[in-house]
Each structure stands twice: as structure tokens, then as C-alpha cells.
Amino acid sequence: MKIKFYLGLGMQLFGLTAVGLCFFSGIKNGDYGHFELAQLVVGSFVFYVGNYLKGQSIN
């Protein structure tokens, strides 16, 4: 069960990093392109899947 916890935690960190990079890229460029939109969607999805896995490992 520890592997689920650490896998979920890693996915959360990856997702949060992807969304953060998207945010700062948009601030720097002043606009969001297709790449930033895809990065936001994938990062959010990975974050929430990681959150689900981490929650399942506690039970």
C-alpha cells in the first residue's frame, strides 16, 4: 500500500508543477496558447488522479 501513497504523491507534485509552469508561462507571455491549455488540463488531471490514489492508500 505504500507504493500507492508515494505514486499518488508523485503524481500530485507533477500535476502541481505542470499547472504552475503553465501559470507562469501565461504571465510571461501575456497569453495562453494550445500548449499551455493542454499542460493545464493534463496537469490538473494528473493531480486529481494522484489525489485519488493517495486517498485510496490510506484506507
Residue pairs with C-beta under 8 A, 6 or more apart in sequence:
1 57
2 57
4 53
4 54
4 56
4 57
5 53
5 54
5 57
5 58
7 50
7 53
8 49
8 50
8 51
8 52
8 53
8 54
8 55
8 56
8 57
9 50
9 54
10 50
11 46
11 47
11 49
11 50
11 53
12 47
12 50
12 51
12 54
13 50
14 43
14 46
14 47
14 50
15 43
15 44
15 45
15 46
15 47
15 48
15 50
16 43
16 47
17 43
18 39
18 40
18 42
18 43
18 46
19 39
19 40
19 43
19 44
19 47
21 39
22 32
22 36
22 39
22 40
22 43
25 32
25 36
25 39
26 32
26 36
32 40
